[in-house]
Amino acid sequence: MSDNKDEPNRNNTTHTQGLLFGEKEREGNDRNALMITTNGPKRKLQLCNGYTLQFDQLSRIINTIWEHRAQPRIRRRLLKESTGLADQHVKSLVSMGSAMGLIRHGVQLPTVVGALIAKHDMFFEKKGSLEWCHFKGAGSYRNLVWFDVFNRLLALEAPMTQQQWTERFRKNLSGQYSDRTIRKVLQEEVHFVADAYLNQGLAKLNIVQESSDGTLRRRRYTEVEPLVLCAMLYDTSKGLETRILELHYLASTPGSPTFLFGIDVDSLRQLVDDLHSRGWLRYETTHNLDQIRLKPGYDSIEFLTAYYEGRDPHPSTEQRRQADV
């Protein structure tokens, strides 16, 4: 079916083993087993410090960081003085930006994607910017509450209220953190995630819906910008260290775009077939295959750059040569 070098690196994929609310490890040969694509990074419980994900405020941080990007490190004092925001607020916004892959942790400098947004969509008005922020924020295993809400509670559990989310986290994190942390921080972090999708900028995607009884559910979202979706697939493949993605495997992998946007396999096939017709990847279905083969010379940054610059993606000659070696 494929060469061994193209198969996902199972050593970099950790079975659940208590990582997602204590769920036990499934059989390794079960293609539908839940998998976490992570090398075991330390998880971050406190991300928002009681603040909400206000993109207009985050834009001010991104703008200041972009203006001072030539510095080796941007101190929080500069961000505070430039934006007029309180120190704790600045700290929280930087944490949020880092959680979404826009700000380099520790040095407060823009990542490559953060630089693209600073240049082309400073105020997060493009749908693709919000889609990417959701993908990275909810798809990063390090973001404990954000990740587990989308990859377990909304994906696998019956609809719950915010309070029920909090109680579920409290039960499963008991003994791992102090009582004070569990009592105060969990409430804030659960509110941060729910509020981001119900009241803040991510609400424009309408991924999370609240029923009249207060329960929250994930809506199937298949309107992802094609270039951004392709960037997500290339980013996912990089994390798995493979150029081949089986659709059924992708659909059962926490942190993948299918998991985060609630895309079923049939809808995924239609989306991937469209990307194939555009020449951005190969969708292989012959000989009982049902898989994506990524094309050499492309990466997630090229697709995102093409999205923001309003052009078709171009393969890198250097990357193509290396991939053919």
WOPEBEL-V418192 format. One record per residue. N is the residue number from 1. RES is the residue in one small letter. PSI is psi in radians with two decimals (* if undefined). OMEGA is omega in degrees with one decimal (999 if undefined). NEAR is the number of other ideal C-beta (glycine too) atoms within 8 Angstrom. Layout:
n->{N & N}
res->{RES & RES}
psi->{PSI & PSI}
omega->{OMEGA & OMEGA}
near->{NEAR & NEAR}
//
This chain:
n->{1 & 2 & 3 & 4 & 5 & 6 & 7 & 8 & 9 & 10 & 11 & 12 & 13 & 14 & 15 & 16 & 17 & 18 & 19 & 20 & 21 & 22 & 23 & 24 & 25 & 26 & 27 & 28 & 29 & 30 & 31 & 32 & 33 & 34 & 35 & 36 & 37 & 38 & 39 & 40 & 41 & 42 & 43 & 44 & 45 & 46 & 47 & 48 & 49 & 50 & 51 & 52 & 53 & 54 & 55 & 56 & 57 & 58 & 59 & 60 & 61 & 62 & 63 & 64 & 65 & 66 & 67 & 68 & 69 & 70 & 71 & 72 & 73 & 74 & 75 & 76 & 77 & 78 & 79 & 80 & 81 & 82 & 83 & 84 & 85 & 86 & 87 & 88 & 89 & 90 & 91 & 92 & 93 & 94 & 95 & 96 & 97 & 98 & 99 & 100 & 101 & 102 & 103 & 104 & 105 & 106 & 107 & 108 & 109 & 110 & 111 & 112 & 113 & 114 & 115 & 116 & 117 & 118 & 119 & 120 & 121 & 122 & 123 & 124 & 125 & 126 & 127 & 128 & 129 & 130 & 131 & 132 & 133 & 134 & 135 & 136 & 137 & 138 & 139 & 140 & 141 & 142 & 143 & 144 & 145 & 146 & 147 & 148 & 149 & 150 & 151 & 152 & 153 & 154 & 155 & 156 & 157 & 158 & 159 & 160 & 161 & 162 & 163 & 164 & 165 & 166 & 167 & 168 & 169 & 170 & 171 & 172 & 173 & 174 & 175 & 176 & 177 & 178 & 179 & 180 & 181 & 182 & 183 & 184 & 185 & 186 & 187 & 188 & 189 & 190 & 191 & 192 & 193 & 194 & 195 & 196 & 197 & 198 & 199 & 200 & 201 & 202 & 203 & 204 & 205 & 206 & 207 & 208 & 209 & 210 & 211 & 212 & 213 & 214 & 215 & 216 & 217 & 218 & 219 & 220 & 221 & 222 & 223 & 224 & 225 & 226 & 227 & 228 & 229 & 230 & 231 & 232 & 233 & 234 & 235 & 236 & 237 & 238 & 239 & 240 & 241 & 242 & 243 & 244 & 245 & 246 & 247 & 248 & 249 & 250 & 251 & 252 & 253 & 254 & 255 & 256 & 257 & 258 & 259 & 260 & 261 & 262 & 263 & 264 & 265 & 266 & 267 & 268 & 269 & 270 & 271 & 272 & 273 & 274 & 275 & 276 & 277 & 278 & 279 & 280 & 281 & 282 & 283 & 284 & 285 & 286 & 287 & 288 & 289 & 290 & 291 & 292 & 293 & 294 & 295 & 296 & 297 & 298 & 299 & 300 & 301 & 302 & 303 & 304 & 305 & 306 & 307 & 308 & 309 & 310 & 311 & 312 & 313 & 314 & 315 & 316 & 317 & 318 & 319 & 320 & 321 & 322 & 323 & 324 & 325}
res->{m & s & d & n & k & d & e & p & n & r & n & n & t & t & h & t & q & g & l & l & f & g & e & k & e & r & e & g & n & d & r & n & a & l & m & i & t & t & n & g & p & k & r & k & l & q & l & c & n & g & y & t & l & q & f & d & q & l & s & r & i & i & n & t & i & w & e & h & r & a & q & p & r & i & r & r & r & l & l & k & e & s & t & g & l & a & d & q & h & v & k & s & l & v & s & m & g & s & a & m & g & l & i & r & h & g & v & q & l & p & t & v & v & g & a & l & i & a & k & h & d & m & f & f & e & k & k & g & s & l & e & w & c & h & f & k & g & a & g & s & y & r & n & l & v & w & f & d & v & f & n & r & l & l & a & l & e & a & p & m & t & q & q & q & w & t & e & r & f & r & k & n & l & s & g & q & y & s & d & r & t & i & r & k & v & l & q & e & e & v & h & f & v & a & d & a & y & l & n & q & g & l & a & k & l & n & i & v & q & e & s & s & d & g & t & l & r & r & r & r & y & t & e & v & e & p & l & v & l & c & a & m & l & y & d & t & s & k & g & l & e & t & r & i & l & e & l & h & y & l & a & s & t & p & g & s & p & t & f & l & f & g & i & d & v & d & s & l & r & q & l & v & d & d & l & h & s & r & g & w & l & r & y & e & t & t & h & n & l & d & q & i & r & l & k & p & g & y & d & s & i & e & f & l & t & a & y & y & e & g & r & d & p & h & p & s & t & e & q & r & r & q & a & d & v}
psi->{-0.83 & 2.77 & 2.66 & -0.56 & -0.32 & -0.13 & 2.59 & 2.50 & 1.74 & -0.41 & -0.38 & 0.24 & 2.02 & 2.20 & 2.82 & -0.91 & 0.91 & -0.05 & -0.61 & 1.54 & 0.63 & 0.22 & 2.39 & 2.74 & 2.38 & 3.03 & 2.36 & -0.43 & 0.13 & 1.93 & -0.40 & 0.10 & 2.48 & 2.35 & 2.56 & 2.09 & 1.58 & 2.64 & 0.28 & 0.76 & 2.72 & 2.28 & 2.55 & 1.97 & -0.84 & 1.96 & -0.70 & -0.35 & 0.60 & -0.10 & 2.81 & 2.88 & 1.42 & 1.91 & -0.46 & -0.64 & -0.69 & -0.61 & -0.65 & -0.67 & -0.82 & -0.73 & -0.80 & -0.75 & -0.73 & -0.73 & -0.48 & 0.43 & -0.31 & -0.28 & 2.60 & -0.42 & 2.36 & 2.13 & 2.67 & -0.52 & -0.70 & -0.73 & -0.68 & -0.81 & -0.65 & -0.58 & -0.37 & 0.18 & 2.72 & 2.67 & -0.78 & -0.60 & -0.76 & -0.81 & -0.74 & -0.72 & -0.67 & -0.71 & -0.74 & -0.77 & -0.68 & -0.69 & -0.48 & 0.15 & 0.43 & -0.43 & 2.33 & 2.12 & 2.34 & -0.56 & -0.15 & 0.73 & 2.72 & 2.47 & 3.12 & -0.75 & -0.68 & -0.66 & -0.68 & -0.77 & -0.69 & -0.67 & -0.57 & -0.32 & 0.98 & -0.57 & 0.29 & 0.82 & -0.35 & 2.40 & -0.64 & -0.57 & -0.76 & -0.67 & -0.74 & -0.70 & -0.71 & -0.80 & -0.79 & -0.67 & -0.88 & -0.29 & -0.08 & 2.05 & -0.46 & -0.55 & 1.51 & -1.06 & -0.79 & -0.84 & -0.85 & -0.51 & -0.82 & -0.49 & -0.07 & -1.07 & -0.87 & -0.49 & -0.58 & -0.29 & 2.83 & 2.68 & 2.40 & 2.88 & 2.97 & -0.74 & -0.68 & -0.61 & -0.86 & -0.78 & -0.67 & -0.76 & -0.77 & -0.76 & -0.76 & -0.29 & -0.03 & 2.31 & -0.30 & -0.37 & 2.86 & 2.77 & -0.67 & -0.76 & -0.78 & -0.76 & -0.79 & -0.92 & -0.73 & -0.77 & -0.76 & -0.76 & -0.69 & -0.74 & -0.70 & -0.84 & -0.87 & -0.78 & -0.63 & -0.59 & -0.21 & -0.54 & -0.35 & -2.87 & -0.63 & -0.22 & -0.39 & -0.43 & -0.35 & 0.73 & -0.63 & 2.27 & 2.48 & 2.20 & 2.97 & -0.42 & 0.11 & -0.06 & 2.61 & 2.46 & 2.69 & 2.31 & 2.45 & 2.20 & 1.92 & 0.15 & 0.43 & 2.37 & 2.26 & -0.80 & -0.65 & -0.72 & -0.74 & -0.69 & -0.69 & -0.74 & -0.72 & -0.62 & -0.73 & -0.74 & -0.60 & -0.73 & -0.55 & -0.10 & 0.93 & 2.72 & 0.05 & 2.29 & 2.00 & 2.34 & -0.72 & -0.65 & -0.75 & -0.69 & -0.32 & 0.33 & 1.90 & 2.43 & -0.21 & 2.76 & -0.58 & -0.70 & -0.76 & -0.52 & 0.07 & 0.61 & 2.10 & 2.93 & -0.72 & -0.74 & -0.65 & -0.72 & -0.74 & -0.74 & -0.76 & -0.65 & -0.64 & -0.75 & -0.62 & -0.76 & -0.43 & -0.17 & 0.34 & -0.30 & 3.04 & 2.27 & 1.96 & 2.12 & -0.10 & 2.78 & 0.70 & 0.33 & 2.67 & 1.28 & 2.81 & 2.32 & 2.05 & 2.55 & 2.42 & 2.60 & -0.16 & 2.67 & 3.04 & -0.64 & -0.66 & -0.71 & -0.69 & -0.71 & -0.76 & -0.68 & -0.85 & -0.51 & -0.05 & 0.77 & 3.05 & 2.59 & 2.58 & 2.29 & 2.52 & 2.22 & -0.72 & -0.80 & -0.66 & -0.73 & -0.75 & -0.66 & -0.48 & -0.13 & *}
omega->{176.1 & 177.6 & -178.7 & -177.9 & -179.1 & 179.0 & 177.9 & 179.1 & -175.7 & -179.3 & 179.3 & 178.9 & -173.8 & 174.0 & -170.6 & 174.3 & 177.1 & -178.1 & 175.8 & 175.4 & 172.9 & 179.6 & -176.8 & 179.8 & 176.8 & 177.3 & -175.7 & -178.2 & 179.0 & -177.6 & -178.6 & -179.7 & 177.5 & 179.8 & 175.1 & -177.8 & -176.2 & 173.4 & 177.7 & 178.5 & 177.1 & -177.0 & -176.6 & 179.3 & -176.2 & -177.4 & -170.6 & -177.7 & 176.2 & 179.6 & 179.9 & -176.7 & 178.8 & -174.4 & 177.2 & 176.9 & 177.2 & 177.9 & 179.3 & 176.8 & -179.4 & -179.8 & 179.6 & 178.5 & -179.8 & -178.9 & -177.3 & -174.3 & -179.6 & 179.3 & 179.0 & -179.9 & 179.1 & -178.1 & -177.8 & 179.3 & 178.4 & 178.8 & 178.6 & -178.5 & -177.0 & -176.0 & -176.3 & -179.6 & 178.2 & -176.2 & -178.8 & 178.5 & 177.6 & 179.4 & -178.4 & 179.3 & 176.1 & 178.0 & 178.3 & 179.0 & 177.0 & -179.4 & 179.3 & 175.9 & -178.6 & -176.2 & 179.4 & -177.1 & 174.8 & -177.8 & 178.4 & 175.1 & -178.4 & 169.3 & 177.7 & 178.6 & 176.5 & 178.1 & 178.2 & 179.8 & 178.5 & -177.9 & -169.3 & -175.2 & -173.9 & -175.1 & 175.6 & -179.3 & -179.3 & 179.1 & -179.2 & 177.6 & 179.3 & 178.2 & 179.8 & 178.7 & 176.4 & -178.4 & -177.2 & -179.0 & -178.7 & -176.7 & 179.8 & -178.4 & -179.5 & -179.2 & -166.6 & -175.2 & -178.2 & -178.9 & -174.7 & 175.5 & -175.2 & -175.8 & 175.3 & -172.0 & -178.8 & -175.3 & -168.8 & -175.9 & 172.8 & -179.0 & 179.3 & 172.4 & 176.1 & -179.1 & 177.7 & 172.3 & -178.0 & 179.6 & 179.1 & 176.9 & -178.1 & -179.9 & -173.5 & 178.2 & 179.8 & -179.7 & 178.4 & 179.4 & 178.9 & 178.6 & 179.7 & 179.2 & 178.8 & -175.6 & -173.2 & -171.4 & -178.7 & 179.9 & -179.1 & -175.8 & 177.2 & 177.5 & 179.6 & -177.9 & -178.5 & -178.3 & -179.2 & -175.8 & 179.8 & -172.0 & -176.7 & -172.9 & -178.8 & 176.8 & 179.4 & 178.4 & 179.1 & 179.7 & 179.7 & 179.4 & 180.0 & 179.2 & -178.2 & 179.0 & 176.6 & 179.1 & -176.4 & 178.6 & 179.0 & 176.0 & 175.8 & -175.8 & -177.9 & -175.9 & -177.9 & 176.8 & -175.5 & 179.8 & -179.9 & 176.7 & 179.7 & 176.6 & 178.8 & -179.2 & 177.7 & 177.8 & 177.9 & -179.8 & 177.7 & 178.8 & 179.8 & -179.1 & 178.3 & 174.7 & 180.0 & 177.8 & 175.3 & -172.7 & 179.3 & 177.2 & -179.7 & -177.3 & -179.5 & -178.0 & 175.9 & -179.0 & 178.6 & 179.9 & 179.6 & 179.3 & -173.4 & -178.9 & 177.3 & -177.6 & 179.0 & -174.1 & -179.0 & 177.8 & 178.2 & 178.6 & 179.8 & 179.9 & -179.3 & 177.8 & 176.5 & 178.5 & 176.6 & -178.5 & 177.3 & 177.6 & -174.6 & 175.4 & 177.7 & 175.3 & -173.9 & -177.2 & -179.7 & 178.8 & 177.2 & 175.9 & 175.0 & -170.2 & 176.0 & 171.6 & -177.5 & -174.4 & 178.2 & 178.4 & 179.4 & 170.7 & -175.2 & -178.1 & 179.0 & 178.7 & 177.7 & 178.1 & 178.0 & 178.6 & -176.8 & -179.9 & 176.4 & -178.4 & 174.0 & 177.2 & 179.8 & 177.6 & 177.4 & 179.2 & -179.1 & 179.6 & 179.7 & -179.8 & 179.5 & -177.9 & -179.1 & -179.0 & 999}
near->{3 & 7 & 5 & 5 & 4 & 9 & 10 & 9 & 9 & 6 & 4 & 10 & 12 & 10 & 11 & 13 & 7 & 7 & 7 & 12 & 7 & 6 & 9 & 7 & 5 & 9 & 5 & 6 & 4 & 7 & 8 & 5 & 10 & 10 & 11 & 13 & 13 & 10 & 5 & 4 & 7 & 4 & 8 & 9 & 12 & 9 & 14 & 13 & 10 & 5 & 11 & 10 & 12 & 9 & 10 & 7 & 11 & 13 & 11 & 11 & 15 & 16 & 10 & 13 & 16 & 12 & 7 & 9 & 9 & 3 & 7 & 3 & 7 & 11 & 7 & 10 & 6 & 10 & 16 & 12 & 7 & 9 & 11 & 5 & 11 & 6 & 8 & 8 & 10 & 14 & 10 & 13 & 13 & 13 & 11 & 13 & 13 & 11 & 14 & 10 & 9 & 12 & 14 & 10 & 5 & 4 & 8 & 12 & 11 & 13 & 10 & 7 & 12 & 16 & 11 & 12 & 14 & 12 & 8 & 9 & 10 & 10 & 7 & 13 & 5 & 9 & 8 & 12 & 11 & 13 & 12 & 14 & 12 & 13 & 12 & 12 & 11 & 13 & 12 & 12 & 11 & 10 & 13 & 10 & 14 & 15 & 15 & 12 & 13 & 14 & 12 & 13 & 11 & 11 & 11 & 4 & 9 & 3 & 7 & 11 & 9 & 11 & 6 & 9 & 14 & 11 & 8 & 12 & 12 & 10 & 7 & 8 & 11 & 7 & 3 & 4 & 7 & 5 & 5 & 6 & 11 & 12 & 8 & 8 & 11 & 15 & 9 & 12 & 15 & 14 & 10 & 15 & 11 & 12 & 11 & 13 & 11 & 9 & 6 & 12 & 10 & 12 & 10 & 7 & 11 & 8 & 11 & 12 & 8 & 7 & 9 & 3 & 5 & 8 & 10 & 15 & 9 & 11 & 9 & 9 & 11 & 8 & 3 & 12 & 9 & 11 & 12 & 14 & 12 & 13 & 14 & 13 & 14 & 13 & 10 & 15 & 13 & 9 & 9 & 12 & 8 & 10 & 8 & 13 & 13 & 10 & 13 & 10 & 10 & 13 & 13 & 11 & 12 & 14 & 15 & 12 & 13 & 13 & 15 & 13 & 12 & 13 & 12 & 9 & 9 & 6 & 10 & 13 & 11 & 8 & 13 & 12 & 9 & 9 & 14 & 11 & 6 & 7 & 5 & 11 & 13 & 8 & 12 & 9 & 5 & 5 & 4 & 4 & 8 & 9 & 11 & 14 & 11 & 13 & 10 & 11 & 9 & 14 & 9 & 10 & 9 & 12 & 16 & 15 & 10 & 13 & 12 & 13 & 7 & 5 & 6 & 4 & 12 & 7 & 11 & 10 & 7 & 6 & 12 & 11 & 8 & 8 & 9 & 6 & 4}
//
